[in-house]
Amino acid sequence: MPQLNPGPWFFIFMMSWLIYLIILMPKISSFKMFNEPMMQNIKNKPQPWNWPWT
């Protein structure tokens, strides 16, 4: 059964992962995230809600 022979597809699989890890990962990770979360200084403590039925 040819699908059980790892020779033809294992080399393609390993080469595609090497290309992804060596070439594409640095290019993808070099992009700057424009929507970075900002730290906010919270000075006021939130007030509890006023529940009229309690």
C-alpha distance matrix in Angstrom:
0.0 3.8 5.7 5.9 7.4 11.0 12.6 12.8 13.9 15.7 18.3 19.0 19.4 21.8 23.7 24.3 25.7 27.8 29.2 30.0 31.7 33.6 34.7 34.6 35.8 39.2 39.8 39.1 41.1 44.1 45.0 48.2 48.3 51.3 51.6 52.0 53.8 57.4 59.4 62.3 65.5 66.3 70.0 70.9 69.6 68.5 71.0 70.1 70.0 73.1 72.1 75.2 74.4 74.3
3.8 0.0 3.8 5.4 5.4 8.6 9.6 9.2 10.6 12.8 15.0 15.6 16.4 18.8 20.4 21.1 22.8 24.8 26.0 27.0 28.8 30.5 31.4 31.5 32.9 36.2 36.7 36.2 38.3 41.1 42.2 45.4 45.7 48.8 49.3 49.8 51.7 55.3 57.4 60.4 63.7 64.6 68.3 69.3 68.3 67.2 69.9 69.2 69.2 72.3 71.5 74.6 74.0 73.9
5.7 3.8 0.0 3.8 5.5 7.5 9.6 9.0 8.9 11.1 13.9 14.1 14.1 16.9 18.8 19.0 20.4 22.8 24.0 24.5 26.4 28.4 29.4 29.1 30.3 33.7 34.3 33.5 35.5 38.5 39.4 42.5 42.6 45.7 46.0 46.5 48.3 51.9 54.0 57.0 60.2 61.1 64.8 65.7 64.6 63.5 66.1 65.4 65.4 68.5 67.7 70.8 70.2 70.1
5.9 5.4 3.8 0.0 3.8 6.1 9.0 9.9 9.9 10.8 14.0 15.0 14.6 16.7 19.2 19.8 20.6 22.8 24.6 25.2 26.5 28.6 30.0 30.0 30.8 34.2 35.1 34.3 36.1 39.1 40.3 43.3 43.4 46.6 46.9 47.1 48.7 52.3 54.2 57.2 60.3 61.2 64.8 65.8 64.6 63.7 66.3 65.5 65.7 68.8 68.1 71.2 70.6 70.3
7.4 5.4 5.5 3.8 0.0 3.8 5.6 7.1 8.3 9.0 11.5 13.1 13.5 15.1 17.3 18.5 19.6 21.3 23.1 24.2 25.4 27.1 28.5 28.9 30.0 33.1 34.1 33.8 35.5 38.4 39.8 43.0 43.4 46.7 47.3 47.4 49.3 52.8 54.7 57.9 61.0 62.1 65.7 66.9 65.9 65.1 67.9 67.2 67.5 70.8 70.2 73.4 72.9 72.5
11.0 8.6 7.5 6.1 3.8 0.0 3.8 5.9 5.9 5.4 8.3 10.2 10.1 11.4 13.8 15.2 16.0 17.6 19.6 20.7 21.7 23.4 25.0 25.5 26.3 29.5 30.6 30.3 32.0 34.8 36.4 39.6 40.1 43.4 44.1 44.0 45.9 49.4 51.3 54.6 57.6 58.8 62.5 63.8 62.8 62.2 65.0 64.6 65.0 68.3 67.9 71.2 70.8 70.4
12.6 9.6 9.6 9.0 5.6 3.8 0.0 3.8 5.9 5.7 6.7 9.2 10.4 11.2 12.8 14.8 16.1 17.0 18.9 20.6 21.7 22.8 24.2 25.2 26.4 29.3 30.3 30.5 32.3 34.8 36.5 39.9 40.7 44.1 45.0 45.0 47.2 50.6 52.6 56.0 59.1 60.5 64.1 65.6 64.8 64.3 67.2 66.9 67.4 70.7 70.5 73.8 73.5 73.2
12.8 9.2 9.0 9.9 7.1 5.9 3.8 0.0 3.8 6.0 6.4 7.2 9.3 11.1 11.8 13.3 15.4 16.6 17.6 19.3 21.1 22.2 23.1 23.8 25.4 28.4 29.0 29.1 31.2 33.7 35.1 38.6 39.4 42.6 43.6 43.9 46.3 49.7 52.0 55.2 58.5 59.9 63.6 65.0 64.3 63.6 66.6 66.3 66.6 70.0 69.7 73.0 72.8 72.6
13.9 10.6 8.9 9.9 8.3 5.9 5.9 3.8 0.0 3.8 5.5 5.2 6.1 8.7 10.0 10.6 12.5 14.3 15.4 16.6 18.4 20.0 20.9 21.1 22.6 25.7 26.3 26.1 28.2 30.8 32.1 35.5 36.1 39.3 40.2 40.5 42.7 46.3 48.5 51.7 54.9 56.3 60.0 61.3 60.6 59.9 62.8 62.5 62.8 66.2 65.9 69.2 69.0 68.8
15.7 12.8 11.1 10.8 9.0 5.4 5.7 6.0 3.8 0.0 3.8 5.5 5.0 6.1 8.5 9.9 10.7 12.3 14.2 15.4 16.5 18.1 19.6 20.2 21.1 24.2 25.3 25.2 26.9 29.6 31.2 34.5 35.2 38.6 39.4 39.4 41.5 44.9 47.0 50.3 53.4 54.8 58.4 59.9 59.2 58.7 61.7 61.5 61.9 65.4 65.2 68.6 68.4 68.0
18.3 15.0 13.9 14.0 11.5 8.3 6.7 6.4 5.5 3.8 0.0 3.8 5.4 5.2 6.1 8.5 10.0 10.5 12.2 14.2 15.3 16.2 17.5 18.7 20.0 22.7 23.8 24.2 26.0 28.3 30.2 33.6 34.7 38.0 39.3 39.2 41.6 45.0 47.1 50.5 53.7 55.3 58.9 60.6 60.1 59.7 62.8 62.8 63.4 66.8 66.9 70.3 70.3 69.9
19.0 15.6 14.1 15.0 13.1 10.2 9.2 7.2 5.2 5.5 3.8 0.0 3.8 5.5 5.2 6.1 8.7 9.9 10.5 12.2 14.2 15.3 15.9 16.5 18.3 21.2 21.7 21.9 24.2 26.5 27.9 31.4 32.4 35.6 36.9 37.2 39.7 43.1 45.4 48.7 52.0 53.6 57.3 58.9 58.4 57.9 61.0 61.0 61.4 64.9 64.9 68.2 68.3 68.1
19.4 16.4 14.1 14.6 13.5 10.1 10.4 9.3 6.1 5.0 5.4 3.8 0.0 3.8 5.6 5.3 6.4 8.8 10.1 10.7 12.4 14.3 15.4 15.5 16.6 19.9 20.7 20.4 22.3 25.0 26.4 29.7 30.4 33.7 34.7 34.8 37.1 40.5 42.7 46.0 49.2 50.7 54.4 55.9 55.3 54.8 57.8 57.8 58.2 61.7 61.6 65.0 65.1 64.8
21.8 18.8 16.9 16.7 15.1 11.4 11.2 11.1 8.7 6.1 5.2 5.5 3.8 0.0 3.8 5.5 5.2 6.2 8.6 9.8 10.5 12.0 13.8 14.6 15.4 18.2 19.6 19.8 21.2 23.8 25.7 29.0 30.0 33.5 34.6 34.4 36.7 40.0 42.0 45.4 48.5 50.2 53.8 55.5 55.0 54.7 57.9 58.0 58.7 62.2 62.4 65.9 66.0 65.5
23.7 20.4 18.8 19.2 17.3 13.8 12.8 11.8 10.0 8.5 6.1 5.2 5.6 3.8 0.0 3.8 5.4 5.0 6.1 8.5 9.9 10.4 11.5 12.7 14.3 16.8 17.8 18.4 20.3 22.4 24.3 27.8 29.2 32.5 34.0 34.0 36.6 39.8 42.1 45.6 48.8 50.6 54.2 56.0 55.8 55.5 58.8 59.1 59.7 63.3 63.6 67.0 67.3 67.0
24.3 21.1 19.0 19.8 18.5 15.2 14.8 13.3 10.6 9.9 8.5 6.1 5.3 5.5 3.8 0.0 3.8 5.5 5.2 6.1 8.7 10.0 10.4 10.5 12.3 15.3 15.7 15.9 18.1 20.4 21.9 25.4 26.5 29.7 31.1 31.3 33.9 37.3 39.7 43.0 46.3 48.1 51.7 53.4 53.1 52.7 55.9 56.2 56.7 60.2 60.5 63.9 64.2 64.0
25.7 22.8 20.4 20.6 19.6 16.0 16.1 15.4 12.5 10.7 10.0 8.7 6.4 5.2 5.4 3.8 0.0 3.8 5.4 4.9 6.0 8.4 9.8 9.8 10.4 13.6 14.8 14.6 16.1 18.8 20.6 23.9 24.8 28.3 29.4 29.2 31.7 34.9 37.1 40.5 43.7 45.4 49.1 50.8 50.5 50.2 53.4 53.7 54.4 57.9 58.2 61.7 62.1 61.6
27.8 24.8 22.8 22.8 21.3 17.6 17.0 16.6 14.3 12.3 10.5 9.9 8.8 6.2 5.0 5.5 3.8 0.0 3.8 5.4 5.1 5.8 8.0 9.4 10.1 12.4 14.0 14.8 16.0 18.2 20.5 23.8 25.3 28.8 30.3 29.9 32.6 35.6 37.8 41.3 44.4 46.4 49.9 51.9 51.7 51.7 55.1 55.5 56.4 60.0 60.5 64.0 64.5 64.0
29.2 26.0 24.0 24.6 23.1 19.6 18.9 17.6 15.4 14.2 12.2 10.5 10.1 8.6 6.1 5.2 5.4 3.8 0.0 3.8 5.6 5.4 5.5 6.8 8.9 11.0 11.7 12.8 14.7 16.5 18.5 22.1 23.7 27.0 28.8 28.8 31.7 34.8 37.2 40.7 43.9 46.0 49.6 51.5 51.6 51.4 54.8 55.4 56.1 59.7 60.3 63.8 64.4 64.1
30.0 27.0 24.5 25.2 24.2 20.7 20.6 19.3 16.6 15.4 14.2 12.2 10.7 9.8 8.5 6.1 4.9 5.4 3.8 0.0 3.8 5.8 5.8 4.9 6.2 9.3 10.0 10.0 12.0 14.3 16.0 19.4 20.7 24.1 25.6 25.6 28.4 31.5 34.0 37.4 40.7 42.6 46.2 48.1 48.0 47.8 51.2 51.7 52.4 56.0 56.5 60.0 60.6 60.3
31.7 28.8 26.4 26.5 25.4 21.7 21.7 21.1 18.4 16.5 15.3 14.2 12.4 10.5 9.9 8.7 6.0 5.1 5.6 3.8 0.0 3.8 6.0 6.1 5.3 7.9 10.0 10.3 11.0 13.5 15.9 19.0 20.4 24.0 25.4 24.9 27.5 30.5 32.7 36.2 39.3 41.3 44.9 46.9 46.8 46.9 50.3 50.9 51.9 55.5 56.2 59.7 60.4 59.9
33.6 30.5 28.4 28.6 27.1 23.4 22.8 22.2 20.0 18.1 16.2 15.3 14.3 12.0 10.4 10.0 8.4 5.8 5.4 5.8 3.8 0.0 3.8 6.2 6.4 7.2 9.4 11.0 11.7 13.2 16.1 19.3 21.3 24.8 26.7 26.2 29.0 31.8 34.0 37.6 40.6 42.9 46.4 48.6 48.8 49.0 52.5 53.4 54.4 58.1 58.9 62.5 63.3 62.7
34.7 31.4 29.4 30.0 28.5 25.0 24.2 23.1 20.9 19.6 17.5 15.9 15.4 13.8 11.5 10.4 9.8 8.0 5.5 5.8 6.0 3.8 0.0 3.8 5.9 6.4 7.0 9.2 10.9 11.8 14.2 17.7 19.9 23.1 25.3 25.3 28.4 31.2 33.7 37.2 40.4 42.8 46.2 48.4 48.8 48.9 52.4 53.3 54.2 57.8 58.7 62.2 63.1 62.8
34.6 31.5 29.1 30.0 28.9 25.5 25.2 23.8 21.1 20.2 18.7 16.5 15.5 14.6 12.7 10.5 9.8 9.4 6.8 4.9 6.1 6.2 3.8 0.0 3.8 5.7 5.2 6.1 8.6 10.1 11.7 15.4 17.1 20.3 22.3 22.5 25.6 28.6 31.3 34.7 38.0 40.2 43.8 45.7 46.0 45.9 49.4 50.2 51.0 54.6 55.4 58.8 59.7 59.5
35.8 32.9 30.3 30.8 30.0 26.3 26.4 25.4 22.6 21.1 20.0 18.3 16.6 15.4 14.3 12.3 10.4 10.1 8.9 6.2 5.3 6.4 5.9 3.8 0.0 3.8 5.4 5.1 6.0 8.5 10.6 13.8 15.3 18.8 20.5 20.2 23.1 26.0 28.4 31.9 35.1 37.3 40.8 42.9 43.1 43.2 46.7 47.5 48.4 52.1 53.0 56.5 57.4 57.0
39.2 36.2 33.7 34.2 33.1 29.5 29.3 28.4 25.7 24.2 22.7 21.2 19.9 18.2 16.8 15.3 13.6 12.4 11.0 9.3 7.9 7.2 6.4 5.7 3.8 0.0 3.8 5.5 5.2 6.0 9.1 12.2 14.5 17.9 20.1 19.5 22.6 25.2 27.6 31.2 34.2 36.7 40.1 42.4 42.9 43.2 46.8 48.0 49.1 52.8 53.9 57.4 58.5 58.1
39.8 36.7 34.3 35.1 34.1 30.6 30.3 29.0 26.3 25.3 23.8 21.7 20.7 19.6 17.8 15.7 14.8 14.0 11.7 10.0 10.0 9.4 7.0 5.2 5.4 3.8 0.0 3.8 5.6 5.4 7.3 10.9 13.4 16.3 18.9 19.0 22.4 25.0 27.9 31.2 34.5 36.9 40.4 42.6 43.2 43.3 46.9 48.1 48.9 52.6 53.7 57.1 58.3 58.1
39.1 36.2 33.5 34.3 33.8 30.3 30.5 29.1 26.1 25.2 24.2 21.9 20.4 19.8 18.4 15.9 14.6 14.8 12.8 10.0 10.3 11.0 9.2 6.1 5.1 5.5 3.8 0.0 3.8 5.5 6.0 9.5 11.1 14.2 16.3 16.5 19.8 22.7 25.6 28.9 32.2 34.5 38.0 40.0 40.5 40.4 43.9 44.9 45.6 49.2 50.3 53.6 54.8 54.6
41.1 38.3 35.5 36.1 35.5 32.0 32.3 31.2 28.2 26.9 26.0 24.2 22.3 21.2 20.3 18.1 16.1 16.0 14.7 12.0 11.0 11.7 10.9 8.6 6.0 5.2 5.6 3.8 0.0 3.8 5.5 8.0 9.7 13.2 15.1 14.5 17.6 20.3 22.9 26.4 29.6 31.9 35.4 37.6 38.1 38.3 41.8 43.0 44.0 47.7 48.9 52.3 53.5 53.1
44.1 41.1 38.5 39.1 38.4 34.8 34.8 33.7 30.8 29.6 28.3 26.5 25.0 23.8 22.4 20.4 18.8 18.2 16.5 14.3 13.5 13.2 11.8 10.1 8.5 6.0 5.4 5.5 3.8 0.0 3.8 6.4 9.3 12.3 15.0 14.6 18.0 20.2 23.0 26.4 29.5 32.2 35.5 37.9 38.7 39.1 42.7 44.2 45.2 48.9 50.3 53.7 55.1 54.8
45.0 42.2 39.4 40.3 39.8 36.4 36.5 35.1 32.1 31.2 30.2 27.9 26.4 25.7 24.3 21.9 20.6 20.5 18.5 16.0 15.9 16.1 14.2 11.7 10.6 9.1 7.3 6.0 5.5 3.8 0.0 3.8 6.4 9.1 11.9 12.3 15.9 18.3 21.4 24.6 27.9 30.4 33.9 36.0 36.9 37.0 40.6 42.0 42.9 46.5 47.9 51.2 52.7 52.5
48.2 45.4 42.5 43.3 43.0 39.6 39.9 38.6 35.5 34.5 33.6 31.4 29.7 29.0 27.8 25.4 23.9 23.8 22.1 19.4 19.0 19.3 17.7 15.4 13.8 12.2 10.9 9.5 8.0 6.4 3.8 0.0 3.8 6.1 9.0 9.1 12.8 14.9 18.0 21.1 24.4 27.0 30.4 32.6 33.7 33.9 37.5 39.2 40.1 43.7 45.3 48.6 50.3 50.1
48.3 45.7 42.6 43.4 43.4 40.1 40.7 39.4 36.1 35.2 34.7 32.4 30.4 30.0 29.2 26.5 24.8 25.3 23.7 20.7 20.4 21.3 19.9 17.1 15.3 14.5 13.4 11.1 9.7 9.3 6.4 3.8 0.0 3.8 5.6 6.0 9.7 12.3 15.6 18.5 22.0 24.3 27.8 29.8 30.7 30.7 34.2 35.7 36.6 40.1 41.7 45.0 46.6 46.4
51.3 48.8 45.7 46.6 46.7 43.4 44.1 42.6 39.3 38.6 38.0 35.6 33.7 33.5 32.5 29.7 28.3 28.8 27.0 24.1 24.0 24.8 23.1 20.3 18.8 17.9 16.3 14.2 13.2 12.3 9.1 6.1 3.8 0.0 3.8 5.8 9.3 11.2 14.9 17.2 20.7 23.0 26.4 28.2 29.5 29.4 32.8 34.6 35.3 38.7 40.4 43.5 45.4 45.5
51.6 49.3 46.0 46.9 47.3 44.1 45.0 43.6 40.2 39.4 39.3 36.9 34.7 34.6 34.0 31.1 29.4 30.3 28.8 25.6 25.4 26.7 25.3 22.3 20.5 20.1 18.9 16.3 15.1 15.0 11.9 9.0 5.6 3.8 0.0 3.8 6.3 8.8 12.5 14.6 18.3 20.2 23.7 25.2 26.3 25.9 29.4 31.0 31.6 35.1 36.7 39.9 41.7 41.7
52.0 49.8 46.5 47.1 47.4 44.0 45.0 43.9 40.5 39.4 39.2 37.2 34.8 34.4 34.0 31.3 29.2 29.9 28.8 25.6 24.9 26.2 25.3 22.5 20.2 19.5 19.0 16.5 14.5 14.6 12.3 9.1 6.0 5.8 3.8 0.0 3.8 6.4 9.8 12.6 16.1 18.3 21.8 23.8 24.7 24.8 28.4 30.1 31.2 34.8 36.5 39.8 41.6 41.3
53.8 51.7 48.3 48.7 49.3 45.9 47.2 46.3 42.7 41.5 41.6 39.7 37.1 36.7 36.6 33.9 31.7 32.6 31.7 28.4 27.5 29.0 28.4 25.6 23.1 22.6 22.4 19.8 17.6 18.0 15.9 12.8 9.7 9.3 6.3 3.8 0.0 3.8 6.7 9.4 13.0 14.8 18.4 20.2 21.0 21.1 24.8 26.5 27.7 31.3 33.1 36.5 38.3 37.9
57.4 55.3 51.9 52.3 52.8 49.4 50.6 49.7 46.3 44.9 45.0 43.1 40.5 40.0 39.8 37.3 34.9 35.6 34.8 31.5 30.5 31.8 31.2 28.6 26.0 25.2 25.0 22.7 20.3 20.2 18.3 14.9 12.3 11.2 8.8 6.4 3.8 0.0 3.8 6.3 9.8 12.2 15.6 17.7 19.0 19.6 23.3 25.5 27.0 30.5 32.7 36.0 38.1 37.5
59.4 57.4 54.0 54.2 54.7 51.3 52.6 52.0 48.5 47.0 47.1 45.4 42.7 42.0 42.1 39.7 37.1 37.8 37.2 34.0 32.7 34.0 33.7 31.3 28.4 27.6 27.9 25.6 22.9 23.0 21.4 18.0 15.6 14.9 12.5 9.8 6.7 3.8 0.0 3.8 6.7 9.3 12.6 15.1 16.2 17.4 21.2 23.5 25.4 28.9 31.3 34.7 36.8 35.9
62.3 60.4 57.0 57.2 57.9 54.6 56.0 55.2 51.7 50.3 50.5 48.7 46.0 45.4 45.6 43.0 40.5 41.3 40.7 37.4 36.2 37.6 37.2 34.7 31.9 31.2 31.2 28.9 26.4 26.4 24.6 21.1 18.5 17.2 14.6 12.6 9.4 6.3 3.8 0.0 3.8 6.0 9.3 11.6 13.2 14.4 18.1 20.7 22.6 26.0 28.6 31.9 34.2 33.4
65.5 63.7 60.2 60.3 61.0 57.6 59.1 58.5 54.9 53.4 53.7 52.0 49.2 48.5 48.8 46.3 43.7 44.4 43.9 40.7 39.3 40.6 40.4 38.0 35.1 34.2 34.5 32.2 29.6 29.5 27.9 24.4 22.0 20.7 18.3 16.1 13.0 9.8 6.7 3.8 0.0 3.8 6.1 9.2 11.2 13.2 16.8 19.7 22.1 25.3 28.2 31.3 33.8 32.7
66.3 64.6 61.1 61.2 62.1 58.8 60.5 59.9 56.3 54.8 55.3 53.6 50.7 50.2 50.6 48.1 45.4 46.4 46.0 42.6 41.3 42.9 42.8 40.2 37.3 36.7 36.9 34.5 31.9 32.2 30.4 27.0 24.3 23.0 20.2 18.3 14.8 12.2 9.3 6.0 3.8 0.0 3.8 5.8 7.5 9.5 13.0 16.0 18.4 21.6 24.5 27.7 30.2 29.0
70.0 68.3 64.8 64.8 65.7 62.5 64.1 63.6 60.0 58.4 58.9 57.3 54.4 53.8 54.2 51.7 49.1 49.9 49.6 46.2 44.9 46.4 46.2 43.8 40.8 40.1 40.4 38.0 35.4 35.5 33.9 30.4 27.8 26.4 23.7 21.8 18.4 15.6 12.6 9.3 6.1 3.8 0.0 3.8 6.4 9.4 12.3 15.7 18.4 21.2 24.5 27.4 30.1 28.7
70.9 69.3 65.7 65.8 66.9 63.8 65.6 65.0 61.3 59.9 60.6 58.9 55.9 55.5 56.0 53.4 50.8 51.9 51.5 48.1 46.9 48.6 48.4 45.7 42.9 42.4 42.6 40.0 37.6 37.9 36.0 32.6 29.8 28.2 25.2 23.8 20.2 17.7 15.1 11.6 9.2 5.8 3.8 0.0 3.7 6.2 8.8 12.3 14.9 17.6 20.9 23.7 26.5 25.3
69.6 68.3 64.6 64.6 65.9 62.8 64.8 64.3 60.6 59.2 60.1 58.4 55.3 55.0 55.8 53.1 50.5 51.7 51.6 48.0 46.8 48.8 48.8 46.0 43.1 42.9 43.2 40.5 38.1 38.7 36.9 33.7 30.7 29.5 26.3 24.7 21.0 19.0 16.2 13.2 11.2 7.5 6.4 3.7 0.0 3.8 6.4 9.4 12.5 15.3 18.4 21.5 24.0 22.4
68.5 67.2 63.5 63.7 65.1 62.2 64.3 63.6 59.9 58.7 59.7 57.9 54.8 54.7 55.5 52.7 50.2 51.7 51.4 47.8 46.9 49.0 48.9 45.9 43.2 43.2 43.3 40.4 38.3 39.1 37.0 33.9 30.7 29.4 25.9 24.8 21.1 19.6 17.4 14.4 13.2 9.5 9.4 6.2 3.8 0.0 3.8 6.6 9.1 12.2 15.2 18.4 20.8 19.6
71.0 69.9 66.1 66.3 67.9 65.0 67.2 66.6 62.8 61.7 62.8 61.0 57.8 57.9 58.8 55.9 53.4 55.1 54.8 51.2 50.3 52.5 52.4 49.4 46.7 46.8 46.9 43.9 41.8 42.7 40.6 37.5 34.2 32.8 29.4 28.4 24.8 23.3 21.2 18.1 16.8 13.0 12.3 8.8 6.4 3.8 0.0 3.8 6.4 8.9 12.2 15.1 17.8 16.5
70.1 69.2 65.4 65.5 67.2 64.6 66.9 66.3 62.5 61.5 62.8 61.0 57.8 58.0 59.1 56.2 53.7 55.5 55.4 51.7 50.9 53.4 53.3 50.2 47.5 48.0 48.1 44.9 43.0 44.2 42.0 39.2 35.7 34.6 31.0 30.1 26.5 25.5 23.5 20.7 19.7 16.0 15.7 12.3 9.4 6.6 3.8 0.0 3.7 6.5 9.1 12.4 14.6 13.1
70.0 69.2 65.4 65.7 67.5 65.0 67.4 66.6 62.8 61.9 63.4 61.4 58.2 58.7 59.7 56.7 54.4 56.4 56.1 52.4 51.9 54.4 54.2 51.0 48.4 49.1 48.9 45.6 44.0 45.2 42.9 40.1 36.6 35.3 31.6 31.2 27.7 27.0 25.4 22.6 22.1 18.4 18.4 14.9 12.5 9.1 6.4 3.7 0.0 3.8 6.1 9.4 11.8 11.1
73.1 72.3 68.5 68.8 70.8 68.3 70.7 70.0 66.2 65.4 66.8 64.9 61.7 62.2 63.3 60.2 57.9 60.0 59.7 56.0 55.5 58.1 57.8 54.6 52.1 52.8 52.6 49.2 47.7 48.9 46.5 43.7 40.1 38.7 35.1 34.8 31.3 30.5 28.9 26.0 25.3 21.6 21.2 17.6 15.3 12.2 8.9 6.5 3.8 0.0 3.8 6.2 9.1 8.8
72.1 71.5 67.7 68.1 70.2 67.9 70.5 69.7 65.9 65.2 66.9 64.9 61.6 62.4 63.6 60.5 58.2 60.5 60.3 56.5 56.2 58.9 58.7 55.4 53.0 53.9 53.7 50.3 48.9 50.3 47.9 45.3 41.7 40.4 36.7 36.5 33.1 32.7 31.3 28.6 28.2 24.5 24.5 20.9 18.4 15.2 12.2 9.1 6.1 3.8 0.0 3.8 5.7 5.8
75.2 74.6 70.8 71.2 73.4 71.2 73.8 73.0 69.2 68.6 70.3 68.2 65.0 65.9 67.0 63.9 61.7 64.0 63.8 60.0 59.7 62.5 62.2 58.8 56.5 57.4 57.1 53.6 52.3 53.7 51.2 48.6 45.0 43.5 39.9 39.8 36.5 36.0 34.7 31.9 31.3 27.7 27.4 23.7 21.5 18.4 15.1 12.4 9.4 6.2 3.8 0.0 3.8 5.7
74.4 74.0 70.2 70.6 72.9 70.8 73.5 72.8 69.0 68.4 70.3 68.3 65.1 66.0 67.3 64.2 62.1 64.5 64.4 60.6 60.4 63.3 63.1 59.7 57.4 58.5 58.3 54.8 53.5 55.1 52.7 50.3 46.6 45.4 41.7 41.6 38.3 38.1 36.8 34.2 33.8 30.2 30.1 26.5 24.0 20.8 17.8 14.6 11.8 9.1 5.7 3.8 0.0 3.8
74.3 73.9 70.1 70.3 72.5 70.4 73.2 72.6 68.8 68.0 69.9 68.1 64.8 65.5 67.0 64.0 61.6 64.0 64.1 60.3 59.9 62.7 62.8 59.5 57.0 58.1 58.1 54.6 53.1 54.8 52.5 50.1 46.4 45.5 41.7 41.3 37.9 37.5 35.9 33.4 32.7 29.0 28.7 25.3 22.4 19.6 16.5 13.1 11.1 8.8 5.8 5.7 3.8 0.0
